[in-house]
Structure formats: C-alpha cells, structure tokens
Amino acid sequence: MGNTVSTLGGAMESEITRSYNSLSGTDIRAVIGHTTFAEMQAISYSIHREKAPIYTMGSPDPRAYSRAKRGVAGSLIWVNFDRHALLNLVRQMGGQFVANKDDIRPEFQLDSNGFIGQTVVFDSSLTRDSGIPVNATINQLDTQLSSVSGFKEAAAPWYSDQILPFDVTLAGTNEQGAAATMKIFGVEILNEGWETSVDDAVNEGHATFVARMVELTFSEGSRICRRDSARQPHLGRSVPP
C-alpha cells in the first residue's frame, strides 16, 4: 500500500498508472482555431528532409552529408453527413478568401445563409455575384474595370484548396486524467477526394496537405486531476516567428 496515492473521489491509483500513460484516438479531438472538428476520423503527417552525400576523389564513401530543406505533409479523413464537413466548419468560423466576382455563386456570398433550393444546382442560367449568368459568352465578360481590385470580392470558399492556411491542434485527455497535445502549423490543403458506392455505409471525405511545421506530442498538466497546475494547454498558441 506504500506505492499508492489518493486521487479523485478517494479512489486508490497505482504509481505505475501515474507514470506510464497513453492516449487513443477516442481520447483525442482535433481543433481548428478554437473550434472542434467533430467529424474528423483520422489525421496523419510525415516529415521529410533533403540530405545529400558529399564525395571527394580517392574514396567511394561519402565524406559528409549536407542538410538541406525540410518538408511537412499529411492527410485528413473526415465524415460527411449531409454537407461538406470541412467547408461547413470554415464557414461557421467566418473563413473567407478573395475570389473573382464572376466566379462567386450566390450561395457563397458572405451574407448568404448557406442553404439553397433543391432545383438550383440544375439551373444553368443561375446568375453569379457579378450579375453575369454562368452560361455567358466571353464577350459578356468584357466589363469595365475602374480599380485594381475591382474584379475581386471576399467570399466563402467552395473548394477545400481555397481555405486560407490554418492550424490543427490535437488535444487529448484519457480517462485517468493524463493529458497531451500537439499542433500542426500552417496547414494548406492540396488535394481533396470523396467517393461513394453501393457498398459504402459511410461517406468519407479525405484531403492531403502540406504544413509549415509540427510541434510534436508532449504531456500537458491535467486541470482535472491538478497534477501540474503550472502547465496550461496551448490551444491559442501562435506560430513562432
């Protein structure tokens, strides 16, 4: 009994349990900004760095290795229920980018509520934000421009690759109160895919990305068990200079 301590609710907890902890995917949530990406199923990353051998005359073996560029890349997998999960989250957070006016359909205007009628997708004469229909000829696109950015306008993204760079924080706490976190900075979506078939019971979306850097997993003090009250989660930490 000398190796036990009293913790939550007076329960007896082994010192071994306090020293060796692990977290599974069910203990971890993905957070974009300060909003949980609840539809996330999986996330992965890999780090690659270029290292080249240096040779000189007189030996077939490398004399040294030079260290060059590093790259971070990975993938995301999420569940699409009745809408695109990632784009819907970005829209709820007020995400936008600068688009061409003649590319913006009404449902992607910033003042749109995001819901459209069931027949809109079949309407080839739907008018874009510029007032020019989607089936317009090239001559109808020859409009006057009075300012440098006159053909641009802020809009909600309709492709994942239009989303501006964002940070992904993985925050986890297991049932024993052990907490850990990691962060991927400057995520840029590259490729996106989706498929469905008669054999698919779940509709998944997936994307690949590149990123600026990764802050690897480290233990955080749990504010539930108060084992280390000096440590605080860092969901709001900004990108280092």
C-alpha positions in Angstrom: 0.0 0.0 0.0 3.1 2.3 0.2 3.0 2.9 -3.6 -0.5 4.2 -3.9 -2.0 7.7 -3.5 -5.5 9.0 -3.0 -6.8 10.9 -6.1 -10.2 11.8 -7.5 -13.2 10.6 -5.4 -10.9 9.0 -2.8 -10.0 6.1 -5.3 -6.7 4.4 -5.0 -4.4 4.8 -8.0 -1.2 3.0 -8.6 2.1 5.0 -9.1 2.7 2.9 -12.2 -0.5 4.3 -13.7 0.6 7.8 -12.9 3.9 7.3 -14.6 3.0 5.4 -17.8 0.1 6.8 -19.8 -1.2 6.5 -23.4 -4.0 8.0 -25.4 -6.1 6.5 -28.2 -8.0 8.2 -31.0 -11.1 8.2 -28.8 -9.3 10.4 -26.3 -8.2 13.0 -28.8 -10.1 15.8 -30.5 -8.9 17.8 -33.5 -9.3 21.6 -33.0 -9.1 24.2 -35.8 -8.5 27.6 -34.2 -10.7 27.2 -31.1 -13.4 25.1 -32.8 -13.5 21.3 -32.6 -13.6 19.5 -35.9 -16.1 16.9 -34.7 -16.3 15.0 -38.0 -12.6 14.2 -38.1 -11.8 10.5 -38.3 -8.1 10.4 -38.9 -5.1 12.7 -39.4 -1.5 11.8 -40.3 1.7 13.7 -41.1 5.2 12.9 -42.3 8.4 15.0 -42.2 10.9 14.8 -45.0 14.3 16.5 -45.2 16.8 16.5 -48.0 20.2 15.3 -47.0 22.8 14.8 -49.7 26.1 12.9 -49.5 29.4 14.8 -50.3 32.1 12.8 -52.1 35.7 13.6 -52.9 38.3 11.9 -55.0 40.1 8.9 -53.5 37.2 7.2 -51.8 33.8 5.7 -52.7 32.4 6.6 -49.3 30.7 9.9 -48.5 32.9 12.3 -46.6 29.9 14.0 -45.0 26.2 14.8 -45.5 24.8 18.2 -46.2 21.5 19.2 -44.6 19.0 21.0 -46.8 15.3 21.7 -47.0 12.6 20.1 -44.8 9.0 19.5 -45.8 5.9 18.6 -43.8 2.9 16.8 -45.4 0.0 14.7 -44.3 -3.6 13.7 -44.8 -7.0 14.3 -43.3 -10.1 12.0 -43.2 -13.5 13.1 -42.1 -17.1 12.0 -42.2 -19.6 13.9 -44.5 -23.1 13.7 -43.1 -25.4 15.9 -45.0 -22.9 18.5 -46.0 -19.1 19.1 -46.6 -17.8 18.9 -43.1 -14.6 20.9 -43.5 -16.1 23.7 -45.6 -19.0 23.9 -43.3 -16.7 24.3 -40.3 -14.7 27.0 -42.1 -17.9 28.9 -43.0 -19.1 28.7 -39.4 -15.8 30.2 -38.3 -16.2 33.1 -40.8 -13.5 31.8 -43.1 -13.2 33.6 -46.4 -10.8 34.3 -49.3 -10.6 36.8 -52.1 -12.3 35.5 -55.2 -13.1 36.7 -58.7 -16.6 38.3 -58.7 -17.6 36.3 -61.8 -16.7 33.0 -60.1 -18.9 33.5 -57.0 -22.2 31.8 -57.0 -24.9 33.4 -54.7 -24.7 30.7 -52.1 -21.0 31.5 -51.4 -21.6 35.2 -50.8 -20.7 36.2 -47.2 -24.2 37.3 -46.5 -25.7 34.1 -47.7 -27.2 31.7 -45.1 -25.7 28.7 -46.9 -29.0 27.0 -47.8 -30.3 26.8 -51.3 -33.3 25.3 -53.0 -33.2 21.7 -54.4 -33.5 22.9 -58.0 -30.7 25.5 -58.0 -28.0 23.0 -58.9 -29.8 22.1 -62.1 -30.3 25.8 -63.2 -27.8 26.6 -65.9 -29.0 30.2 -66.0 -28.2 30.9 -62.4 -26.7 34.4 -62.0 -23.4 34.8 -60.4 -22.5 37.6 -58.0 -21.3 39.8 -60.8 -24.7 39.7 -62.4 -23.4 37.7 -65.4 -25.1 34.2 -65.9 -22.9 31.1 -65.8 -23.7 30.4 -69.5 -22.4 33.8 -70.6 -20.2 34.1 -73.7 -16.7 35.6 -73.5 -17.9 38.9 -74.9 -20.3 39.3 -72.0 -17.3 39.0 -69.6 -15.6 42.1 -71.2 -16.6 44.5 -68.5 -15.1 47.9 -67.4 -12.6 47.9 -64.5 -12.2 51.1 -62.5 -9.9 49.9 -59.7 -7.1 47.4 -59.4 -9.1 45.1 -57.2 -12.4 45.9 -58.8 -12.9 42.3 -60.1 -12.3 40.8 -56.7 -14.5 40.2 -53.7 -14.4 38.3 -50.4 -16.3 35.1 -50.5 -16.7 31.8 -48.6 -14.6 29.0 -50.1 -16.3 26.4 -52.2 -13.2 24.2 -52.6 -11.0 23.0 -49.8 -7.9 24.3 -51.5 -9.3 27.8 -51.3 -9.2 27.7 -47.5 -6.5 30.0 -46.1 -3.7 28.4 -44.0 -4.9 27.1 -40.6 -3.5 25.4 -37.5 -4.7 22.0 -36.3 -4.3 21.2 -32.6 -4.8 17.7 -31.3 -5.8 17.8 -27.7 -6.3 14.6 -25.7 -7.1 13.6 -22.2 -7.6 9.9 -21.2 -9.9 8.5 -18.5 -7.0 8.6 -16.0 -6.6 12.3 -16.4 -3.3 12.3 -18.4 -3.3 15.0 -21.0 -1.2 15.5 -24.1 -1.3 17.8 -27.1 0.4 18.5 -30.4 0.0 21.1 -33.2 0.4 21.3 -36.9 1.0 24.9 -38.1 0.1 26.5 -41.4 -1.9 23.6 -43.0 -2.5 24.1 -46.7 -4.9 21.8 -48.4 -3.6 20.4 -51.7 -5.8 17.6 -52.9 -9.3 16.5 -52.0 -11.3 13.4 -52.7 -14.6 11.7 -52.0 -16.3 8.6 -53.2 -19.5 6.6 -52.6 -20.9 3.2 -53.8 -23.5 0.7 -53.0 -21.0 -0.9 -50.6 -20.3 2.2 -48.6 -22.3 2.7 -45.5 -20.3 5.9 -44.5 -19.4 8.8 -46.8 -15.9 9.9 -46.1 -14.0 12.9 -47.3 -10.2 13.0 -47.5 -7.6 15.5 -48.3 -3.8 15.8 -48.4 -2.0 18.8 -47.1 1.4 20.5 -46.6 2.3 22.4 -43.5 4.9 24.8 -42.2 5.9 22.9 -39.0 4.8 20.4 -36.4 5.0 20.8 -32.7 5.4 17.2 -31.6 3.3 15.5 -28.9 4.2 16.3 -25.3 2.5 15.8 -22.0 0.3 18.6 -20.5 -0.7 19.0 -16.9 -4.3 17.9 -16.4 -6.5 20.6 -14.9 -8.9 17.8 -13.9 -6.5 15.9 -11.6 -4.4 19.0 -10.8 -1.2 17.1 -11.0 0.7 20.0 -12.5 -1.3 23.2 -12.3 1.6 25.3 -13.7 1.2 23.8 -17.2 -1.6 25.1 -19.3 -3.0 23.8 -22.6 -1.8 25.9 -25.6 -4.8 25.8 -28.0 -4.3 29.5 -28.7 -0.6 29.5 -29.2 0.5 31.3 -32.3 3.0 30.4 -34.9 6.6 31.0 -33.8 8.4 33.8 -35.7 
